């Protein structure tokens, strides 16, 4: 695994590089300013000396300047062997960094009455002195950068310490304990508080998720135990050879087996990615499927004084897994049958893809509806068939919407909205 650079190192390196670049920029700027100032000083000095020399020559044509090796005057147009070759090509103006005679010179060239004069000042000693002055500046800058790097390193470690403490606190969290939260000191920065708050929100949502999953597993196990108990008891009765009762018990076993198959199919469906489920969708007419679903469940009302009214059914085409839609509607219908004794169960479909099942049951008060939704949120509803909790989870998984409301004077209304899967 590749080792990632530490935040302390990144901050230190960044600030040191910034300091070095800033120091280099200031140093270069200082050199440029110094060179410009030097040039102005040399020019002022040499211009004054040149004016004085030429003024003397105008008053005394025989005036001769004696070169002393520090400030020398040369007539460039004269055939004088003592005139350095480095001066002859120079144009009028100030020229620095001119080298001859093993020294560095600054030269002012001026043309007067058709004659070019060159006044040269030896600055070799000045350059050596300048370098002696620059060396302490460079040394102090290097020392400053070293001290800055050390200060930044320890400062960055101090700034990163709350993050290390936060990471250590996160490391102490145990996945098998609930209600754990990260505490930050009162003096913590706002950024650290935001990070801790976001982490605590995640922990709270994770606790809720674990609670829902535990309740979901509990519900699923309950739903599995119910048909398995039916199968076991019916099989025992059938094995006793109780005459004509054996076919009826075998029918009970067949129905319970079908319920187990439906439950297993739904659990496997919930374990799949919704995109994979959608990829297996097919196009079908929902209004044509619903009467068949009602016919498949009529036998559940054989011992009850219940009638079924199917319609109106508006034309509606869905693109969804047909078996899953049949399973969801069928289990809502099963719940309506098992919670009703007598009366009429009505199933309708509107053009927006909403299936409504209205049962005559005992009715539900608003308080009971709220309690039901709380159980659905926890995944702890335990009803017959697959149960409303699993239907709610399935609807949420596929982007459908399940609502349950009181049916007015009596009964309950369940609505399953397939609007997201509707086509045409």
N, C-alpha and C positions, 0 to 999 in steps of 0.2 A: 504494500500500500504506500502510495507516494505521500511523503511528509509535507504537510502544508506549512507555509511560513506563519510565524506567530504574529498576532496583531501588534505586539510590542516592537518586534523587529521591523515590521512594515512602517509603523509610525516613526521609529527612530531613523530608519533609512530615508524615508521621505523627507523628514525635516532636515536631516544632515545634508542631503543632496540639495534641498532648497537653500540651505545656508551657504553651501559651497558655491552654488550658482550665483547667489546674491553677492557673495564676497568677490567672486571673479568679476562680476559685472561692475561692482563698485571700484575694484582695482583697475580694471581696464578704463573705466570712466575717469578715474583719477589720473592715470597715465596720459590719456588724451588731453585732459585739462592742463596737466603739467607741461606737456609738450607745447600746447598752444601758448601757455603763459611764458615758457622759455623763449619761444619764437618771438613773442611780442617784446620781451626784455632785450633779446639780442638785437632785434631790429631797431628798437629805440636807442640802444647804446651805440650801435654802428652808424646809424643815421646821424646822430649827434657828432660822432667823431669824424665821419665823412664830410659833414657840413663844415666843420672846423678846419679840416685839412684843405679842402677846396677853397675855402675863403682865404686861407693863408697863401695858397698858390696864386690866387687872383691878385693879391696885393704884392706878392713877391714871387715872380716867375722862377727865381733861382732857389726857392725854398725846396729843400730836400728832406724827405722823411726817412729817418733811420729805423730800419726794422730791428726789433728786439727779440723776435722769436715768439712773442706773445700776441702782439698786434702788428701785423705786417701789411704794408701797402704795396700793391703791384699794379703796373700799367700793362694791361693785357695785350694791347696792340703793339707794344715795343718789342723789338727783337732782343729780349733780355733772357739769357740762358738761365738766370736765377728764378725766373717765373715758373712755378710748378705747372706741369702739363695738365693737372687736374682742374686748373682755374681757367684755362684758355677757352673751353667751349661754353662756359657759363654765360647765360643771358642776364640782362639787368634784373635785379631783384635780390631777395635774400635766399641763401642756400645753406642748409645745414647738412650734417652728416657727410661732409666733404673730407676725404682722407688724403693726406700727403705728408711726407716726412715723418712717418710712423705716428702721427697724431691725428686727432679729429678736430676739424675746424668748422666754424660758421662764417660764411662769406657774404658780404654785401657788394654787389656789382652795380656801378652807376656809370652812365655814359654822360660825359660833359665835354661840349665843344668837339664832338667827334672822337673823343678819347674815352676808352673804357677803363675805369678804375675798379680795382678789387681790394676791399679792405677785409682782411682775414683775421679772425680772433681764435686763438687756440683754446678749445674748451675741453681738452682731454682731462685735465684735472677736475673740471666741474663734473664731468660724467662719472669719474671715479668717486667723487664726493657724493653725487646723487645716488649711486649704487650703495654706498655705505649707509645712506639714510634709508634706502628702500629695504635693505636686508632686515632690520629690526621690525619693520612693518609687516613683512612677509612672515617672519617668525612669530610675531604676536598674533597674526591672523590664523596661522596653523594651530597655535596653542588655543586660541579662542574656539576654533572649530572642534578641537579635541574636547575641550571642556563642555562645549555645547552638545556634542554627541553624548557625553556621559550624562549630562543633565537631562537631555531628552529621553535617554534610555530609561533612567530611573523614574522620570516623570510619566513616561508611557506605561511602565510597569505599575505605577501607582494608579493611573487611570484605568488600566485593564484589570486591576484587582477585583472590582465588583463583578466583572464578567466571569472571572475565574471562580469567585465565591458562588455566583449563580449556577455555574456549571457543576460545582461540587454539590450544591443543594439538589440539583436535578438528578445527579448520580445517586443520591440517597433515596429517591422515590422508588417505592416497591410496587410492581404491577399488581400484586395481590391485595393491596390495601386501597380502600376507597376514601374519598374526601380529602386527599392530600392536596396541599396548595404550597406555592412558593411565597415566602415572606421576604420582603426587601426592607432594609433599614429606612428610617424616616429621612435620613440625609441623602438617600440615593438620588441619582440624577433622574430627570424626567424620562430620558431615553430608556434607562434601565427599568423604570417603573412601567413604561409601555410594554417592554419585552416580557416582564414578569406578569403583567396583566393579561397579555395575549396568551401566555402559557397557561395561566390559571383558567382562562376561559376555555382553552382546549381541554384541560383536565376535567373541567366541569362537564363539557359536552361528551367527553369520553366516558365519564361516570354514567351519564344519562344513556349513552349508547350501550354500555355494558348492562345496565339495568334492563333496557329494552331487549337485549339479546338473551339475557337470562330468563326474562318473562316469556320471550318468544320460544325458547327451548322448552320451558315448562308447559306452555300451551301446546306446542307440537307433541310433546310426550303424552300429554293428556288426551289429545285428539287421537293419537295412535293407540293408547290403552283402551279407549272406548270400543272401537270396532274389533280389536283383538279379544276383548272380553266377550263380545257378542259371538265371535267365531268359536271361542273356547266353549262357552256354555251351549251354543247350538250344536256343536260337534259332540259334546257329551250326551246331550239329549238324543241326538240321532244315533249314537253308538249303543244306546240302551235298547234300540229297536222298538221304539214306542209306536209301532204300527203306522197309522196314517199320518202321524205328526212328523215323520222323517222328511217328506218333501218340503214342508213348510220350513223346517229347520235348515235344510239345504239352501232354500231361497234366502234365508237370513244370512247364512254363511257367504253366499254369492254377493249379496248386497254389501256386507261388511268388507269383503275382499275388494269390491269395487271402490269403497270409500278409502281403504288403505292405499290402493293404487293411485287414486286421485290425490291423496295427501302427499304421497311420495313424489308424484309428478310436480305438485306445487312447490314442495321443498327444494327439489332439484331446480325448478325454474327460478326460485328466489336466489339460488346460489349462482346463477348465471349472470353475466353482464347484460344490462338491458339492451345494449346494442346487438348482442348476439341473439337475444330473443326477438328483437325487431327484424333482424335479418331473416328470420324464419317465418315472418308474417305472410299471410295470404289474403287475397281479396275475396270477400263474400258478402252476401246480403244478410244483415242482422235481422231485418224484419221477417225474413223467411226462416231464420233459424229459431227464433223465440218460440213459436208454437210447438216445435219439436221438443224444446227443453221442457215446456210445461207438460207435454204428454209423457215425458220420461219420469216425471215426478208425481203424476196423479196417484200412483199406488200408495204414496205416503199418506194420502188423505182418505184412504179407503175406510178407515174406522172413525172418521170424523164427518161432521155435517158441514162440509166445505164445498164450495163451488168455485170454478175458475172462470174469470172473464179476461180474455186476451184481446186487447185493442183499446183504442185505435193504435195501429202500428204504421207509422210513417215510413216511406221508403228510405232506407239508410244503408249505405255501403261502407264497410270497414276494411282497413288493411291492418290486420292483427293476427296473432296466433288463434285460429278458430277454436281449437280445443280448450285454450285457456279462457276465452270469452265464455264458452259454453259452461266451463267449470265454475267461473265466478258467478254468472247469472243463476246457474243451477243451485249453488249453495245459498245465495240470497233467497231464492224461492224455497229451499228446504227450511231455512230459518223461519220464514213466514208461515209455513205449514206447521212446523213443530211448536210455534208460539201462538197458534190459533186453535180454537175449538169448533166454532161454527161461524158461518157467514160467507162472505165472498172475498176471494183474493184476486186482485186486479193487476194485470201487467200491461203497461203501455210503453210506447216508444215514440219520441218526438223526432223531428227532422234534424235536430242538432246532435243526435247520437246519445241521448239520455234515456236509460231504461229506468222505469219507475215501477216498484212493486209495493202495492198497498194492501196490508193485511187487516183483518178485523180484530185480531188478538185482544189483549186486555188493555192496549194503549200504554203510552209511556209519558210520564210527566216530564217537564223540563229538567227537573232535578235528576230523574233517572237517565235522561238523554245525556246530561253532563257527566254523570257517573260512567255511562257506557263509553263516551269518548275518552274519558280518563283511562279506562281499562284498555281501550284500543291503542292509546298512546303508549301504554306500558306493555302492550302485547299480551295482556293477561286475561282477555275475554275467553270464557269457556262456554261454548254453546254446542249445539249438535252439529253433525256434519263436520266440515272443515273448520267452521267458526269464523265469526266476524273479524277476529284479530288477524287471521291469516289472509282473509279477503282484503282487509285494509292494507296489509303489508304488500300484497300482490298489486293492488291498485297504485300504491305509492311507487312501487318498483317500476311499473310500466307507464307511469305518467297519467293514470286515470284518476278519477275523483269519486270517492264514496262518501255519501252523506246519509244520516239517519235522523228523522224528525218524527215528532208525535203526529198521529193521523187525525187530529181534530178531536171529535167526541170520543173516539176509540181507535185502537189499532196503531200501527206504526207504518211510516213511509220510508222505504230505502231507495235511494237513487244512485245509480252507477253511471257516471258520465264518461263516455268513450270519445269525447269530442276531439282529443288529440289524434285519434286513429281514424277519424271519419274521412271518407273520400267521396266527393260528389254529393 
